[in-house]
Structure formats: C-alpha cells, structure tokens
Amino acid sequence: MKILIENAVPLNNGDAALIFALGNKFEKEGNEVTYSTTHFEKVQKKYPNNNWNKTFISLRGINKPIFGFLLLLVQVLFSKKHRKYDAIVSAPGGYINSYYGFKRKMQLMMLYKKLFHKKIYMYSQSVGPLSSEDEKILQKYIHYFDLFYVRDDVSKKRMDDLGPFDNVVQTKDAAFLLDKKTHLNKSKNKIAISVREWSHDDRSEEQYKSLIYQFIKFFNDKKYEIHFLSTCQGDSSYVDDALMAKKIYDELPIDIQQNVQIDSESYTLDELRTKLTEFDYVVGTRLHMCILSWLSGTPAFNISYEEKGKECYHYMNINHYSVDYNFENDLTGSLQAFYALEDRESIFKRVDAIQKEAIEHFNYMYTNIRKN
C-alpha cells in the first residue's frame, strides 16, 4: 500500500521521532511511505532517503479566511499524486490546540476524504487547550476521520466532553513505536539538559531559569559534566533552544560555567539518539528529549511546560520525576531520589509495556486501513 503522512515537519528531533516512528512501522509492513511537509528543500536535504511532498498547508495565502480554503480546495482537487494513496495519516504531535491553530489542517484532511474517498486518520495527538471556537471546529471535522487517536487522559476527557465520538481511540505517544537503543551502561559522569522558551500561560522566564539552576547546581556538586542539548537546535531559521541555554549559561557563577557546555549542533534523529546513550542522566524540558532518553536507556527528569509532559509521566507511573515549568519549591528531595533511581528496573519495564501497547494500537489502525 501507499501511505501519506501529512503535516510532517522533522526540523526538530521531537517531531522527527514522532513521524519516523510511525513511518518506519508502515515500512516494516512492506508499505511505501511518503511524508508531506513544509520547509520541503531543507527537510529533503536533511533526510534524503525518505520520500517527501510539499504540503498544501505551506501555500502562500492559505490562512486568509475565505480565499485560503478555496485555494486549498482547488489544489487538492487538481492533484493527481494524492489520488494514488491508500490512506492518509495526519502526523502525530500536539498541534490540536488554540496556541497554534489547526483549522486548515483539519480541512485538508476532510478534502482528502470527500474528494478522493480516502481513509484518513489522526494519529497520537494531544488535544487542547481549546477555545470555544476551536471546540466547534474540532466537532465539525472529527466525523470525517476513520480513527482519531489521542495520546493521554486529558485529551481523551476533552474529546468525551465534546462527544460522544465512536472513532476516538486513546493511545500513547507515537515515539514509543521506535526501537530501543543500547545504552553504554558505563558511568561517564555526564548529564544533558534540554531547555526551551515558553511564553504562553503567563509563564515566567526568570522562575524557569531559577529552576534550571537547581538542576545545574545539584549535578555540578556531584562532579558531573553538564551539557545543554536539545531535540530542537542548530537551525537559525527555526526554534533554537541553544539560545535559551546561552541565556542561562551567561548568568551562571564562573566556577560552574567551567563545567558546563552548550551543544548547538544540528543532529539527525539517529545522531541524537546515539548521543543520548552517552549520558548518565537527562533533564528534559522537551518531552521527546525525555522519551528518547528512556528509549536509549538513559533516565530522564521532565520539566513540563504543557500538559503532555505531565500526562506522559503519569502513564509511565513516574509523576515524581516531573515538575512544572514554573515550579518554585526546593527540588533537593526529588533530585536525590532521581539520582539514586531505586525504581530504575520497574521504570524500564514500564517503558517496555508502553512500547508494546503503542504497537498494538498501531496494529489496530493498520488493520482498519487494510479493510475494504
């Protein structure tokens, strides 16, 4: 079969983890996978071995109120290549919320359904927070989907409150479809910290920097090398977390600065995953920095700037290793427990169980796709 994964933008390794985890599963079943993306030339250069299309979402004028939809309609209607796909899956992630806007993306999937009679799927999304207007948009378009996957309890509850919908399925984060990496299992006294700016929800950057300083001081006192490293860095035209890392670094005491490095290189997903096996611990503001770390055998403490981080750590049964972006209290007790990691074995067993569950949910969708 021919599968299109729509709205795939792997310019950061969080999104890359999501789309390639899904795409690789389809390919292992013998399917031909194409990814539809913005930033086409840049993405094709970074991942030349994958099949890429330019997504209609990137068309100039696409967000204009009436003209944008008409433009989308015409482009889809006269597209020959989109008629060849057996199913179209919207890329996993967290864009169904009012921070970013998702109306055109839903309309595009609807047009694939109505004009070409294709099976369409939403895979492993966080849903919300939503404005009342966006709730109506979601209610309007969800019925077109053959299956609509949400990745946590909060998202499922929001769907239940808007529903009922018989096509909604609760799953886990799609990155858990990735194979695990082998960890070096040899202490290097190195920790990686991923940081990010987050201006929504009236967040305080100063409080966040104070929180990061607690982690830095704790591991510096333990004689660890501290490396700023993120899933999203090294691209000046995209979000670059190394800029926030530099802000924090510049405010550190000089004696601590000597033990801190900022890695600002741009890595492919496989390159980053290999690097994560070299650390003893990770602190991740980016959720997928954390998930990729656990899949690489490296324990990760989460700083949650959106609901998705807390929710993921909830179903992993490690809420005690996740704090809010603006957490203000003393972290010493939590960090001591994380450093000792007496529950290491049970956590990695839970990761294995979540992987198995994620694969079962993929198989459920795949069976649905193959039905006539």
C-alpha positions as CSV (number, residue, x, y, z in Angstrom):
1,M,0.0,0.0,0.0
2,K,0.9,3.6,-0.4
3,I,0.7,5.7,2.8
4,L,0.9,9.5,3.0
5,I,1.9,11.1,6.4
6,E,0.6,14.6,6.2
7,N,1.9,17.7,8.1
8,A,5.3,16.2,8.9
9,V,8.0,18.7,9.9
10,P,11.1,16.9,11.2
11,L,13.2,20.0,11.7
12,N,13.4,19.3,15.4
13,N,14.0,15.8,16.6
14,G,10.9,15.6,18.7
15,D,8.8,15.8,15.5
16,A,11.2,13.6,13.7
17,A,10.8,11.0,16.4
18,L,7.1,11.0,16.0
19,I,6.8,10.9,12.2
20,F,9.6,8.4,11.7
21,A,8.4,6.1,14.5
22,L,5.1,6.0,12.6
23,G,6.5,5.8,9.1
24,N,9.0,3.1,10.0
25,K,6.2,0.9,11.3
26,F,4.4,1.2,8.0
27,E,7.6,0.5,6.1
28,K,8.3,-2.6,8.2
29,E,4.9,-3.9,7.0
30,G,6.1,-3.5,3.4
31,N,4.3,-0.2,2.6
32,E,5.6,2.7,0.6
33,V,5.5,5.9,2.8
34,T,5.6,9.5,1.7
35,Y,5.8,12.5,4.1
36,S,4.1,15.8,3.2
37,T,6.0,18.7,4.7
38,T,6.6,22.4,4.9
39,H,10.2,23.5,4.5
40,F,10.5,21.0,1.7
41,E,14.0,21.7,0.4
42,K,15.5,21.8,3.9
43,V,13.8,18.6,5.1
44,Q,14.7,16.8,1.9
45,K,18.3,17.7,2.4
46,K,18.4,16.6,6.0
47,Y,16.6,13.3,5.3
48,P,17.4,12.4,1.6
49,N,16.5,8.8,1.9
50,N,12.8,9.4,2.6
51,N,10.0,10.4,0.2
52,W,8.8,14.0,0.5
53,N,6.0,16.1,-0.9
54,K,5.3,19.8,-0.4
55,T,2.2,20.1,1.8
56,F,-0.6,22.4,0.7
57,I,-0.6,23.9,4.2
58,S,2.5,25.9,3.2
59,L,0.9,27.6,0.3
60,R,1.0,31.4,0.3
61,G,-2.3,32.9,1.4
62,I,-3.6,29.6,2.9
63,N,-4.6,31.3,6.1
64,K,-6.7,34.0,4.6
65,P,-10.3,33.5,5.8
66,I,-12.2,32.6,2.6
67,F,-9.5,32.6,-0.1
68,G,-7.4,30.2,1.9
69,F,-10.0,27.4,1.9
70,L,-10.8,28.0,-1.8
71,L,-7.1,27.8,-2.6
72,L,-6.8,24.5,-0.6
73,L,-9.9,23.1,-2.4
74,V,-8.5,23.8,-5.9
75,Q,-5.0,22.5,-5.1
76,V,-6.4,19.2,-3.7
77,L,-9.0,18.8,-6.5
78,F,-6.4,19.0,-9.3
79,S,-3.7,17.0,-7.5
80,K,-3.1,13.7,-9.3
81,K,-0.4,12.3,-6.9
82,H,-2.7,12.5,-3.9
83,R,-5.2,10.1,-5.6
84,K,-2.7,7.3,-5.5
85,Y,-2.5,6.9,-1.7
86,D,-4.4,4.2,0.0
87,A,-4.6,6.1,3.3
88,I,-3.6,9.5,4.7
89,V,-2.4,9.8,8.3
90,S,-2.0,13.2,9.9
91,A,1.4,13.3,11.7
92,P,1.5,12.7,15.4
93,G,2.2,15.6,17.8
94,G,0.4,18.3,19.7
95,Y,-1.0,20.8,17.3
96,I,-4.7,20.5,18.1
97,N,-4.8,23.4,20.4
98,S,-5.5,27.1,20.4
99,Y,-1.8,28.1,20.6
100,Y,-1.1,27.2,17.0
101,G,-4.4,26.9,15.2
102,F,-5.4,23.7,13.3
103,K,-8.5,24.6,11.1
104,R,-6.7,24.4,7.7
105,K,-5.1,21.1,8.7
106,M,-8.5,19.6,9.5
107,Q,-10.0,21.0,6.3
108,L,-7.2,19.4,4.3
109,M,-7.8,16.0,5.7
110,M,-11.5,16.4,5.2
111,L,-10.9,17.3,1.5
112,Y,-8.9,14.1,1.0
113,K,-11.9,12.2,2.3
114,K,-14.6,14.0,0.4
115,L,-12.9,14.5,-2.9
116,F,-10.8,11.3,-3.2
117,H,-12.8,9.0,-0.8
118,K,-9.6,8.2,1.1
119,K,-9.3,6.7,4.5
120,I,-8.0,9.4,6.8
121,Y,-6.5,9.1,10.3
122,M,-5.4,11.4,13.1
123,Y,-2.6,9.7,15.0
124,S,-1.5,10.1,18.6
125,Q,-2.4,13.8,19.2
126,S,-2.7,15.9,22.3
127,V,-5.9,17.8,22.3
128,G,-6.2,21.3,23.9
129,P,-6.4,23.6,25.5
130,L,-9.1,24.8,23.1
131,S,-11.1,28.0,22.8
132,S,-14.9,27.7,22.3
133,E,-14.4,28.5,18.6
134,D,-11.8,25.7,18.2
135,E,-14.0,23.2,20.0
136,K,-16.6,23.8,17.3
137,I,-14.0,23.4,14.6
138,L,-13.0,20.0,16.1
139,Q,-16.6,18.9,16.5
140,K,-17.2,19.8,12.8
141,Y,-14.4,17.9,11.3
142,I,-13.7,14.9,13.5
143,H,-16.5,12.8,12.0
144,Y,-14.6,12.6,8.7
145,F,-11.8,10.6,10.3
146,D,-11.8,6.8,10.2
147,L,-10.0,6.8,13.5
148,F,-8.8,9.7,15.7
149,Y,-6.1,8.8,18.2
150,V,-5.4,10.9,21.3
151,R,-2.3,10.2,23.5
152,D,-3.3,11.0,27.1
153,D,-6.1,11.1,29.7
154,V,-6.6,14.9,29.5
155,S,-7.0,14.7,25.7
156,K,-9.5,11.8,25.9
157,K,-11.5,13.7,28.5
158,R,-11.7,16.7,26.3
159,M,-12.9,14.6,23.5
160,D,-15.5,12.9,25.7
161,D,-16.8,16.3,26.8
162,L,-17.3,17.3,23.2
163,G,-18.6,13.9,22.0
164,P,-19.6,11.2,22.1
165,F,-17.4,10.1,19.1
166,D,-17.2,6.4,18.2
167,N,-13.9,6.9,16.2
168,V,-11.8,8.2,19.1
169,V,-9.1,5.9,20.4
170,Q,-6.7,6.6,23.3
171,T,-3.1,5.6,22.7
172,K,0.3,6.6,24.0
173,D,2.9,8.9,22.4
174,A,3.9,7.7,19.0
175,A,7.6,8.0,19.8
176,F,7.2,4.8,21.8
177,L,6.9,3.0,18.4
178,L,10.7,3.5,18.0
179,D,13.1,0.6,18.7
180,K,15.2,1.0,21.8
181,K,18.9,2.0,21.6
182,T,21.6,0.1,23.5
183,H,23.0,2.2,26.4
184,L,26.7,2.2,27.1
185,N,26.0,1.1,30.7
186,K,29.2,2.8,31.8
187,S,29.1,5.9,34.0
188,K,30.7,8.9,32.3
189,N,29.6,11.5,34.9
190,K,27.7,13.4,32.2
191,I,24.2,14.9,32.2
192,A,22.3,16.5,29.4
193,I,19.8,19.3,30.0
194,S,17.3,20.4,27.3
195,V,15.7,23.9,27.8
196,R,13.2,25.9,25.9
197,E,11.4,29.2,25.9
198,W,7.7,29.2,26.6
199,S,5.8,32.4,26.7
200,H,2.2,31.0,26.8
201,D,0.1,30.7,30.0
202,D,1.8,33.7,31.6
203,R,5.0,31.8,32.3
204,S,7.9,33.4,34.0
205,E,11.3,33.0,32.3
206,E,13.1,34.1,35.5
207,Q,11.4,31.4,37.5
208,Y,12.2,28.8,34.8
209,K,15.9,29.8,34.8
210,S,16.0,29.5,38.6
211,L,14.5,26.0,38.3
212,I,17.2,25.0,35.8
213,Y,19.8,26.4,38.1
214,Q,18.7,23.9,40.8
215,F,19.5,21.0,38.4
216,I,22.8,22.5,37.4
217,K,24.0,23.1,40.9
218,F,22.9,19.7,42.1
219,F,24.8,17.8,39.4
220,N,27.7,20.2,39.5
221,D,28.1,19.4,43.2
222,K,28.1,15.8,42.2
223,K,31.1,16.5,39.9
224,Y,29.1,15.9,36.7
225,E,29.8,17.4,33.3
226,I,26.7,19.4,32.3
227,H,25.8,19.6,28.6
228,F,23.0,21.7,27.2
229,L,21.5,19.6,24.4
230,S,18.1,19.7,22.8
231,T,15.9,18.0,20.3
232,C,15.4,21.4,18.7
233,Q,18.6,23.3,17.9
234,G,21.2,24.2,15.3
235,D,18.8,25.8,12.8
236,S,18.8,29.6,12.7
237,S,15.5,29.8,10.7
238,Y,13.7,27.6,13.2
239,V,13.3,27.5,17.0
240,D,16.8,27.1,18.6
241,D,16.9,26.0,22.2
242,A,20.6,26.8,22.3
243,L,19.7,30.4,22.6
244,M,17.9,29.9,25.9
245,A,20.8,27.7,27.0
246,K,23.2,30.6,26.3
247,K,21.0,32.9,28.4
248,I,21.1,30.6,31.4
249,Y,24.8,29.9,30.9
250,D,25.7,33.6,30.9
251,E,24.1,34.0,34.4
252,L,25.9,31.1,36.0
253,P,28.7,31.6,38.5
254,I,32.1,31.5,36.8
255,D,33.2,28.4,38.7
256,I,30.1,26.5,37.5
257,Q,30.4,27.8,33.9
258,Q,33.7,25.9,33.7
259,N,31.8,22.7,34.0
260,V,29.0,23.5,31.5
261,Q,29.0,23.1,27.7
262,I,26.4,24.2,25.2
263,D,26.0,21.8,22.3
264,S,24.3,23.8,19.4
265,E,24.9,21.4,16.6
266,S,22.1,20.2,14.3
267,Y,21.7,16.4,14.5
268,T,19.5,13.9,12.7
269,L,17.3,11.8,14.8
270,D,19.7,8.8,14.7
271,E,22.6,11.0,15.6
272,L,20.8,12.5,18.6
273,R,19.7,9.1,19.8
274,T,23.2,7.8,19.7
275,K,24.4,10.8,21.7
276,L,21.8,10.2,24.4
277,T,23.3,6.8,25.1
278,E,26.5,8.6,26.3
279,F,24.8,10.3,29.3
280,D,24.1,9.0,32.8
281,Y,21.0,11.3,33.2
282,V,18.9,13.7,31.2
283,V,16.7,16.6,32.3
284,G,14.3,17.4,29.5
285,T,12.0,20.4,29.1
286,R,11.2,19.0,25.7
287,L,9.1,15.9,26.2
288,H,10.7,13.9,23.4
289,M,14.1,14.6,24.8
290,C,12.8,12.6,27.8
291,I,11.1,9.8,25.8
292,L,14.1,9.3,23.5
293,S,16.3,9.2,26.6
294,W,14.3,6.4,28.3
295,L,14.3,4.5,24.9
296,S,18.1,4.9,24.9
297,G,18.5,3.5,28.5
298,T,19.1,7.0,30.0
299,P,16.8,8.1,32.9
300,A,15.2,11.4,32.3
301,F,13.6,14.0,34.6
302,N,10.8,16.0,32.9
303,I,10.1,19.8,33.2
304,S,6.5,20.1,31.9
305,Y,5.6,23.3,30.0
306,E,2.4,21.8,28.5
307,E,0.1,19.1,29.7
308,K,1.7,16.5,27.5
309,G,4.8,16.1,29.7
310,K,2.8,15.6,32.9
311,E,0.4,13.3,31.2
312,C,3.2,11.1,29.7
313,Y,5.0,10.8,33.1
314,H,1.6,10.0,34.6
315,Y,1.1,6.9,32.4
316,M,4.7,5.9,32.9
317,N,4.0,5.9,36.6
318,I,6.8,8.4,37.4
319,N,4.9,11.6,38.2
320,H,7.6,12.2,40.9
321,Y,10.2,12.8,38.2
322,S,8.2,15.6,36.5
323,V,7.7,19.2,37.7
324,D,6.0,22.2,36.2
325,Y,7.9,24.8,34.1
326,N,7.5,27.3,36.8
327,F,8.0,25.0,39.8
328,E,9.2,27.2,42.7
329,N,10.0,24.9,45.6
330,D,13.2,23.2,46.6
331,L,13.9,20.2,44.4
332,T,16.6,18.6,46.6
333,G,14.5,15.6,47.7
334,S,13.2,14.8,44.2
335,L,16.7,15.1,42.7
336,Q,18.2,12.8,45.4
337,A,15.6,10.2,44.5
338,F,16.2,10.6,40.8
339,Y,19.9,10.4,41.3
340,A,19.6,7.2,43.3
341,L,16.9,5.8,41.0
342,E,16.0,2.9,43.1
343,D,13.0,2.3,40.9
344,R,15.1,2.0,37.7
345,E,14.2,-1.6,36.9
346,S,10.4,-1.0,37.3
347,I,10.5,2.1,35.1
348,F,12.3,0.4,32.2
349,K,9.8,-2.5,32.5
350,R,7.0,0.1,32.2
351,V,8.7,1.6,29.1
352,D,8.7,-1.9,27.6
353,A,5.0,-2.3,28.4
354,I,4.1,1.1,26.9
355,Q,6.1,0.2,23.7
356,K,4.0,-3.0,23.4
357,E,0.8,-1.1,23.9
358,A,1.8,1.5,21.3
359,I,2.5,-1.2,18.8
360,E,-0.9,-2.8,19.5
361,H,-2.7,0.5,18.8
362,F,-0.7,0.9,15.6
363,N,-1.8,-2.6,14.5
364,Y,-5.4,-1.7,15.2
365,M,-5.2,1.3,12.9
366,Y,-3.3,-0.8,10.3
367,T,-6.0,-3.4,10.3
368,N,-8.6,-0.7,9.8
369,I,-6.6,0.7,6.8
370,R,-6.4,-2.7,5.2
371,K,-10.2,-3.3,5.4
372,N,-12.0,-2.9,2.1
